[in-house]
């Protein structure tokens, strides 16, 4: 069974994105401008409801150092400062390292799957499903049945559509259905035509369907570059339209960083400080997740 690539950083990003969705929702009064006191009061409101899951009760106990009980409300109110890491996490001022703090933040937002242990397990199951779906989508051919080979081609609909590989498989199936109408005497010609078509499709779709980071932007390149050893192996990656739009930017006094109160500039820390980008994703050079810029980050690393 393959190991999951899900990290604690991925979990924090998912929870923070959930906060952006929920801050103007039903708990608006607590989340729109979060404070330690507001988050503490929201926590009590959530936990005093019936049928709280045992996992959430365990997080409550671990993070606050006391089990939840209606009879301990006064003692609970004294724990206001314990909610400071969650407050600064929601505001984008700090990057918490305490998994229990992020787990409690997930409870306040009703983020699922939670806690982090379940989030990792859930993503591992999704990865396994993707792998199984890939193998099930391979073409199955019976041996020693020359003419029946074409009629026995099977295709299971893959998870992702409109990619080069899926277009290629779909084209081969349609091609085979057409070729079945030919007589037995044309089988060799059919095979030659099929090989020619396959070669054309390969060079049309696959050969140039990669991209490479070039300092501050991506460029489309030949996928064979990494095979021929012309560039570093990890610098050439499959083409992805959304990732291809990623660009590194230099901030100036005229750079607009926020629109309608929301960040439109993203950043990631590096060994030399901070790099800024025009959209979300991951840093192409160190794979660190990009985060929405905050005024704190701008004051410390941005325009000077």
Backbone torsions as a table, in degrees:
resi	resn	phi	psi	omega
1	UNK	NA	127.6	-178.3
2	UNK	-67.4	150.2	179.8
3	UNK	-79.8	145.6	-179.6
4	UNK	-74.6	140.5	177.6
5	UNK	-92.2	1.8	-178.2
6	UNK	-67.5	131.0	-178.2
7	UNK	-117.3	169.0	176.0
8	UNK	-62.0	-32.9	177.2
9	UNK	-61.8	-41.6	177.8
10	UNK	-61.7	-40.4	179.8
11	UNK	-62.9	-44.9	-180.0
12	UNK	-63.5	-40.6	178.7
13	UNK	-62.7	-42.5	-179.7
14	UNK	-63.8	-42.2	179.7
15	UNK	-67.2	-41.0	179.5
16	UNK	-64.6	-39.5	176.5
17	UNK	-63.3	-36.5	177.1
18	UNK	-64.5	-38.4	177.2
19	UNK	-60.2	-43.1	180.0
20	UNK	-61.0	-31.4	179.0
21	UNK	-76.7	-35.4	-171.0
22	UNK	-94.3	-14.5	-171.8
23	UNK	-64.5	-21.3	176.5
24	UNK	-108.1	17.2	-177.9
25	UNK	-92.6	-145.9	-172.5
26	UNK	-67.4	-23.8	177.9
27	UNK	-101.7	35.0	-177.5
28	UNK	-53.0	-42.1	-175.5
29	UNK	-65.0	-25.2	-180.0
30	UNK	-92.0	-33.7	-166.8
31	UNK	-104.1	-22.0	-174.7
32	UNK	-64.8	-37.4	175.4
33	UNK	-135.0	75.2	-169.8
34	UNK	-65.7	138.0	171.1
35	UNK	-129.1	167.0	179.0
36	UNK	-59.8	-41.9	-178.2
37	UNK	-66.2	-42.8	179.9
38	UNK	-63.6	-43.4	-179.0
39	UNK	-67.0	-36.3	176.1
40	UNK	-62.4	-45.0	-179.2
41	UNK	-66.2	-38.3	177.1
42	UNK	-64.4	-39.9	179.1
43	UNK	-59.6	-45.6	-179.6
44	UNK	-64.3	-40.9	-180.0
45	UNK	-61.0	-38.0	-179.4
46	UNK	-71.9	-42.8	-173.7
47	UNK	-79.7	-19.1	179.2
48	UNK	-80.8	-6.1	175.1
49	UNK	-73.2	154.7	-179.2
50	UNK	-72.9	160.5	173.0
51	UNK	62.0	40.3	173.8
52	UNK	-70.3	134.8	-176.8
53	UNK	-65.1	146.4	-177.9
54	UNK	-61.3	-35.7	178.3
55	UNK	-60.1	-40.9	179.1
56	UNK	-67.4	-38.2	177.6
57	UNK	-64.4	-36.4	178.0
58	UNK	-65.5	-42.6	177.6
59	UNK	-61.6	-44.4	178.5
60	UNK	-55.8	-49.3	-177.8
61	UNK	-63.6	-44.4	-177.0
62	UNK	-67.9	-43.4	-174.9
63	UNK	-74.1	-41.5	-175.1
64	UNK	-95.3	-12.7	177.9
65	UNK	77.1	18.2	175.7
66	UNK	-152.6	144.4	178.6
67	UNK	-72.9	149.9	178.9
68	UNK	-73.1	133.3	175.5
69	UNK	-156.8	138.7	177.9
70	UNK	-57.9	-29.4	-176.3
71	UNK	-78.3	-7.7	-177.0
72	UNK	-109.7	25.8	-175.6
73	UNK	-61.6	-40.5	-179.3
74	UNK	-64.1	-40.6	178.5
75	UNK	-68.1	-36.7	178.3
76	UNK	-62.1	-39.8	-178.4
77	UNK	-61.7	-23.1	179.9
78	UNK	-76.1	-8.1	-175.5
79	UNK	-92.2	20.6	-174.7
80	UNK	-54.0	-43.2	-176.0
81	UNK	-67.0	-18.7	178.0
82	UNK	-64.5	-20.8	-176.6
83	UNK	-89.3	0.9	179.7
84	UNK	-58.8	-45.1	179.1
85	UNK	-59.1	-33.6	179.6
86	UNK	-73.1	-40.3	177.9
87	UNK	-58.4	-50.8	-177.7
88	UNK	-70.2	-28.1	175.4
89	UNK	-65.8	-46.8	178.9
90	UNK	-63.8	-36.0	-178.8
91	UNK	-79.6	-7.8	-179.6
92	UNK	77.3	20.0	-177.4
93	UNK	-90.3	-26.0	-178.9
94	UNK	-136.3	162.6	177.4
95	UNK	-116.1	96.4	-172.2
96	UNK	-65.1	144.6	176.1
97	UNK	-109.1	-8.5	-179.2
98	UNK	-85.7	110.9	-176.9
99	UNK	-63.8	-31.4	179.6
100	UNK	-67.3	-34.5	177.2
101	UNK	-65.1	-42.5	178.9
102	UNK	-69.1	-35.9	177.0
103	UNK	-62.6	-42.3	178.8
104	UNK	-68.4	-36.4	175.5
105	UNK	-60.1	-39.6	178.2
106	UNK	-63.2	-36.8	178.0
107	UNK	-65.3	-43.3	-179.3
108	UNK	-62.5	-27.2	-178.3
109	UNK	-98.9	-3.2	-173.8
110	UNK	55.4	41.3	177.0
111	UNK	-77.7	136.7	175.2
112	UNK	-133.6	150.5	-2.4
113	UNK	-78.2	143.2	176.8
114	UNK	-139.6	159.9	-5.1
115	UNK	-73.2	-166.2	-174.1
116	UNK	-56.3	-37.9	-179.1
117	UNK	-59.0	-41.4	179.0
118	UNK	-72.6	-33.7	178.0
119	UNK	-61.3	-44.3	178.6
120	UNK	-64.3	-45.4	-179.0
121	UNK	-62.5	-42.1	-179.7
122	UNK	-62.1	-42.8	180.0
123	UNK	-68.5	-34.0	177.1
124	UNK	-63.8	-39.7	178.5
125	UNK	-64.8	-39.7	178.2
126	UNK	-63.3	-39.1	178.7
127	UNK	-63.6	-42.1	179.5
128	UNK	-64.0	-38.2	178.1
129	UNK	-63.9	-40.2	178.9
130	UNK	-62.8	-42.0	180.0
131	UNK	-64.2	-45.7	179.6
132	UNK	-63.2	-38.7	-179.8
133	UNK	-65.8	-35.3	179.0
134	UNK	-65.2	-48.6	-178.8
135	UNK	-65.8	-35.3	179.9
136	UNK	-70.6	-16.9	-178.7
137	UNK	-87.7	-2.4	178.7
138	UNK	-68.0	151.4	179.0
139	UNK	-76.1	133.6	-178.9
140	UNK	-105.1	124.8	-177.1
141	UNK	-125.2	128.6	175.8
142	UNK	-77.5	142.7	-178.8
143	UNK	-82.0	155.0	171.2
144	UNK	59.8	31.0	175.6
145	UNK	-137.1	76.8	-170.1
146	UNK	-51.1	-49.8	-177.0
147	UNK	-78.2	-31.9	-177.9
148	UNK	-73.9	-16.4	-179.2
149	UNK	-53.9	-46.1	-176.4
150	UNK	-67.0	-36.2	-177.9
151	UNK	-79.4	-15.1	-178.2
152	UNK	-93.9	1.2	-179.9
153	UNK	-62.5	130.2	-179.5
154	UNK	-123.3	148.0	178.9
155	UNK	-138.8	125.5	173.2
156	UNK	-98.5	129.5	-176.4
157	UNK	-57.2	119.1	-178.6
158	UNK	-73.3	167.4	-176.8
159	UNK	-68.1	-33.5	-177.2
160	UNK	-112.6	139.3	-176.9
161	UNK	-115.0	164.2	175.3
162	UNK	63.9	23.9	171.4
163	UNK	-95.3	160.9	-179.0
164	UNK	-54.3	-42.9	-176.6
165	UNK	-66.2	-37.8	179.4
166	UNK	-70.7	-38.7	175.6
167	UNK	-62.3	-38.8	179.7
168	UNK	-63.6	-46.4	179.9
169	UNK	-64.1	-43.4	179.8
170	UNK	-62.0	-40.5	179.9
171	UNK	-65.0	-41.3	179.9
172	UNK	-63.0	-38.3	179.8
173	UNK	-64.5	-46.2	179.7
174	UNK	-64.1	-38.4	178.7
175	UNK	-61.7	-43.4	-178.7
176	UNK	-64.7	-40.5	179.9
177	UNK	-61.7	-36.7	178.4
178	UNK	-70.0	-41.6	-177.1
179	UNK	-68.6	-23.4	178.6
180	UNK	-62.3	-24.3	-178.6
181	UNK	-75.4	-12.4	-179.7
182	UNK	-78.6	161.1	-179.9
183	UNK	-80.2	169.6	-178.9
184	UNK	-64.1	-30.5	-175.9
185	UNK	-68.9	-11.4	-177.9
186	UNK	-102.6	10.7	-173.7
187	UNK	-60.4	-37.1	-179.1
188	UNK	-69.1	-43.2	178.6
189	UNK	-63.2	-39.7	177.9
190	UNK	-60.0	-44.5	-179.2
191	UNK	-61.0	-42.3	-179.9
192	UNK	-65.2	-43.3	179.4
193	UNK	-62.8	-42.1	-179.6
194	UNK	-61.2	-43.8	178.9
195	UNK	-63.1	-39.9	-179.9
196	UNK	-64.7	-45.0	179.3
197	UNK	-62.2	-41.6	179.7
198	UNK	-60.9	-41.7	-180.0
199	UNK	-64.2	-42.6	179.2
200	UNK	-61.3	-44.9	-179.4
201	UNK	-64.3	-39.4	179.8
202	UNK	-59.1	-50.0	-176.7
203	UNK	-71.6	-25.7	-179.7
204	UNK	-76.8	-37.4	-171.2
205	UNK	-106.7	-39.6	-168.1
206	UNK	-95.0	-40.4	-168.0
207	UNK	-60.1	-39.1	-176.0
208	UNK	-108.8	19.6	-175.6
209	UNK	-96.5	50.0	177.1
210	UNK	-135.7	170.2	178.3
211	UNK	-146.2	159.9	-176.1
212	UNK	-138.9	136.9	177.3
213	UNK	-74.3	128.3	-176.2
214	UNK	-121.5	60.9	174.3
215	UNK	86.5	-59.1	-179.2
216	UNK	-136.8	6.2	178.1
217	UNK	-161.9	167.7	176.8
218	UNK	-94.5	147.2	173.5
219	UNK	-126.3	141.6	176.6
220	UNK	-74.5	134.5	-177.6
221	UNK	-137.6	169.9	176.4
222	UNK	-73.7	128.0	-179.8
223	UNK	-61.5	-23.3	-178.5
224	UNK	-73.1	-7.3	178.9
225	UNK	-58.3	-43.1	-177.4
226	UNK	-75.3	-23.1	177.1
227	UNK	-75.0	-39.5	-178.0
228	UNK	-82.1	-2.7	176.7
229	UNK	75.3	22.9	-178.7
230	UNK	-80.2	-22.6	178.0
231	UNK	-137.7	170.7	176.8
232	UNK	-63.8	142.4	-174.9
233	UNK	-57.9	-44.1	-173.9
234	UNK	-78.4	-9.6	-176.8
235	UNK	-85.2	-15.1	177.4
236	UNK	-105.0	122.1	-176.6
237	UNK	-129.6	157.7	177.0
238	UNK	-57.3	144.5	-178.1
239	UNK	-65.6	132.4	175.1
240	UNK	-134.5	121.2	-171.9
241	UNK	-60.0	-43.9	-177.5
242	UNK	-69.0	-41.2	179.0
243	UNK	-67.5	-33.4	-178.3
244	UNK	-61.0	-25.6	-179.2
245	UNK	-77.3	-10.0	-177.0
246	UNK	-65.9	131.7	177.7
247	UNK	-138.9	142.2	174.1
248	UNK	-82.3	139.0	-177.8
249	UNK	-127.2	154.1	174.0
250	UNK	-104.6	125.5	-178.3
251	UNK	-77.2	144.1	175.2
252	UNK	-137.2	179.9	-179.5
253	UNK	-64.8	-20.9	-178.3
254	UNK	-98.8	-1.3	-178.9
255	UNK	-70.3	127.5	176.8
256	UNK	-88.9	119.5	-175.4
257	UNK	-105.1	-17.2	-177.9
258	UNK	-134.8	145.6	176.4
259	UNK	-138.5	121.7	-176.0
260	UNK	55.1	36.6	178.1
261	UNK	82.1	-2.6	-178.6
262	UNK	-108.0	142.6	179.3
263	UNK	-70.4	135.7	174.5
264	UNK	-118.3	6.1	173.6
265	UNK	-118.5	141.9	-177.5
266	UNK	-121.8	157.4	-176.1
267	UNK	-143.7	162.5	173.0
268	UNK	-148.6	143.3	179.1
269	UNK	-79.3	145.4	176.6
270	UNK	-130.1	178.9	179.2
271	UNK	-64.8	-24.3	-176.8
272	UNK	-102.6	2.8	-179.5
273	UNK	140.2	-117.2	-177.1
274	UNK	-139.9	137.8	171.8
275	UNK	-108.0	144.1	-179.5
276	UNK	-112.8	145.6	-175.7
277	UNK	-135.0	163.0	-176.0
278	UNK	-85.2	-9.1	-179.1
279	UNK	-156.6	177.0	-177.0
280	UNK	-83.7	171.3	-179.6
281	UNK	143.1	-138.6	177.0
282	UNK	-132.4	150.7	179.7
283	UNK	-64.6	124.0	-175.3
284	UNK	-64.2	-19.4	-174.6
285	UNK	-99.3	-31.0	-179.5
286	UNK	-125.0	-0.8	176.3
287	UNK	66.7	13.9	176.2
288	UNK	-69.8	141.7	179.3
289	UNK	-66.7	139.9	176.7
290	UNK	-83.7	139.1	-176.8
291	UNK	-121.3	151.5	176.5
292	UNK	-61.1	134.7	-178.1
293	UNK	-67.4	147.8	176.6
294	UNK	-122.0	164.4	179.5
295	UNK	-63.1	-32.6	178.2
296	UNK	-61.6	-45.6	-179.5
297	UNK	-66.2	-40.6	179.4
298	UNK	-62.4	-43.0	-179.1
299	UNK	-65.3	-33.2	-175.8
300	UNK	-86.7	-38.4	-172.3
301	UNK	-123.5	-12.0	-169.1
302	UNK	-90.0	-126.4	-173.7
303	UNK	-67.6	132.8	-178.9
304	UNK	-124.3	NA	NA
